[in-house]
Amino acid sequence: MNAVPTVVRFANVTRRFARGTGGVQKVSFGLARGEFVFLTGPSGAGKSTILKLARLEELPESGEVRVAGATSLKITRGEIAKVRRKIGSVFQDFRLLEDRTAFDNVAFALEVTGAPAAGIGARVQKALERVGLTSKLQAYPGELSGGEQQRVAIARALVNDPLVVLADEPTGNLDERASRAVFQLLRDINAGGTSVLMATHDLDLVRASGFRTLELNRGTLAYDSAEAGPMEGLG
Amino acid sequence: MRLALREVWTAFRRSPGLSMLSIVMIAFSLFAFGLFGLVAWNIRGALEKAEERVELRAYLVEGTGTEAIGAAVGDIGAFPEVARVDHVTPQQALERARKELSEFKDVWEPEFLPASLEIRLKPGMREPATVEAVARRLQGYPFVDDVRFGEEWVRKFALVRNAVTWAGIVLGTAFALVSIVLVGATIRMTVLSRAKEIAIMRLVGATDAFVRLPFLIDGLLKGVLGGLLALALTWLAPALVRNVISVTFFPAWLAWSGVAVGAALGLLGAGLSVGRQLRRV
């Protein structure tokens, strides 16, 4: 049915939590190679859970998540670590190590995967160049603006040349200008062939982009713009 | 490994206060255990010395021939419980009595005291039941008139020794458990302070082994340093009471075993704590 290979595929995925909210039920969708997809929906609808499941940070109770060639049905912790090297993750709260410079934060993502030390410097430099931060290599997160910190986090997500970037509200903590800049960066990354799955509350951004949108409501997939008319489901 | 060592150094440089606090807490936990161990070690030494006094004395019938006595010495010396047998002639008994007891100063007749065999038992063979069994066998010799071994003292001594042993086991276990809990909590505190780093490591694709290694090295180093500090404190502490009582320090093998225990606790604590943290990410 889908000719383009998928990098992320959810098949009837259910994952519930004891607290009652944030879980997902029987969610199915695919993210094709090179595709940019938005995840929208109210707080607690399950957007972050979808991203956690895609990162294999959570495993489904039922159904299957396939990501970067691996399946959630049969996977070890060691294999999860290897799958994550093909995934770039970006968060609302940046998740940078405060005591390391921008350069070291990005290099860390290569070092922990056992990348050869000789090539790390050049790869980090290139990733920070892509996000426009070559002048802030030695700056600590505390010395950077929110937008700059998010760009460091994006550089860290890119440095391993991932198949897909999973972005959880990446503009949620940023002002309008920084948000647009970060979104443009993600579009540029996508234009280079990397798939992007981005959770957001910013419906203006979603409408303006024209990208495919998945809308979640109370843990179920309420709307997929690829299957419905454009924008008809977005409130 | 190079990267793991760098991470250990980075963690120390980032929060030297927390690292020092961890080492000091581990040291004091082990020091408390070490002090208890030192007291137990000295009590054990004192009890062993006192136990050496457990001996049997078989008084011989007057006129027993030297041949019979010689044969008996060889025979009794071959008992599995017996460490040593000495024949004490009446003359030797009197000389000893005159040395030790003033009322014997004017006694000159050697036959005043009977000849006897003094029997010392091997360590571990000084329980009342064993002593009584040996005494019964001595009574079986026709030329043995009477056997004395301070029955009451042997019984009371065994009671005291058993009580001290059990108290040592119970208190020692309690001290050891407290030390383990304190060392574990200290290491856990270090791991928790780096929970964000662990989560990020896993997020970018680090394997569990990769995440664990720096923490294991860190735990091992803190355990060794804490153990060495505890050893130094335990060595210095008896100096405070040396004028009042004589204290014997642990033999070298036992002292270094304490440091090894510190290292093992550090390693184990780190392994468990980081494992627990890893299960969350």
Interface residues (C-beta under 8 A of the other chain):
Chain A: R55 E57 R77 G78 A81 K82 V83 R84 R85 S89 R95 L97 D99 F108 A109 E111 V112 T113 G114 R156 N160
Chain B: L3 T10 R14 K196 E197 A199 I200 M201 R202 L203 V204 G205 A206 T207 D208 F210 V211 V281
